Amino acid sequence: MTKQEGKGASIAIKALLEDDADFLRSSVKAAIETALEAEMTEVIGAAKGERTDTRLGYRAGYYHRSLITRVGTLELRVPQDRAGRFSTELFERYQRSEKALVSALSEMYVQGVSTRKVKAVTEALCGHAFSASAISEANKSLDAALTAFSRRQLTEPYPYLILDGRYERVREGGVITSQAVLIAVAVDGEGRRQVLGVELANRESRSSWRDFLLDLKRRGLHGVEFVVSDDHPGLKAAIREVLTEAAWQRCYVHFLRNALDYVPRKVDDDCLMELRWFYDRRDLAEVRRDLATWLGKWQGKYPRLCGWVEDNIEETLTFYRLPLAHHKHMKSTNMLERLNQEIKRRTHVVRIFPNAASCLRLVRSLAVETHENWLEATRYLNMDHLKEHKKQVLREAA
């Protein structure tokens, strides 16, 4: 397809959407109903009209159910079976984050924000205007589920832990402040990603991070061998104090961003690119050999950068202790950054939360949504590589 043809196709699609306001809604409706039919087939062990000896039940028509989404209210045909065995979690899971968003917006009523403005935002996002009683009931059920998630016991070991914080604007006592959102995600012994905890704090201090990590340990966090984070002093101090047995990896992406402070604004050579390449080497010996060459090459032109790199780069090379297959995923906080990007995308709609509770409600809801998606996905890492790597290290030490 030529560039001109691609542009023409784009214009045609845009025109189609403009001509048919229900186009997106009908597409989402069809996709959800297809998923429900597939769930029913799996539950009863047979497709529609299929004859099989392994069938576990029979279809019994449909019932109608409304589902409120960001593309409007969908009227769905939900399949049911004669024995009443079929049950889907789709509605509850899909609407958990929707409820949190609507709750956060609706609480603005109490804070004196224009009813007209809040309704306009809510209807634009969800295609539906919510009554005060509906919001109250949604909050009660949602908060109970989120509290259970945040207090659940962590019974299995988590070899890899990733920590990061971000800030949201919250109104407290009539004053708008920035509240730190502290987040911990991990990789368990089976190689699955999990969200372990999400909490609010006044700021990212040593004490707030220490309390956050101690709470994780009270809930059962154990087996942590490797922690990844940025270079925040309070976070580093808390990790040293609470996770004493774990090796610490400074996120190399944050490190490279920090390096920009030590060079002129416009760098027109390969200095920083060559620095980036150190993190693609196969082992630490290769890195140290190439680092010496890099320092010799650029010392004259960028003495401040070279001095800073020489003093700090070792903190970013801890991941070379891990199996080669894990390097790509465990040398940075990128796994958690993707969750942060989704949180930012959704909290941007609210802009300023009316209170800390509404902020935590929405952020935790998005974290739970991500957590469940991760558990259903294929495993993130093959942890057999870690077991073999440990055996190899012991053999070499013997």
Order of alpha helices (4+ residues) and beta strands (2+ residues): alpha-alpha-beta-beta-alpha-alpha-alpha-beta-beta-beta-alpha-beta-alpha-beta-alpha-alpha-alpha-alpha-alpha-alpha-beta-alpha-alpha
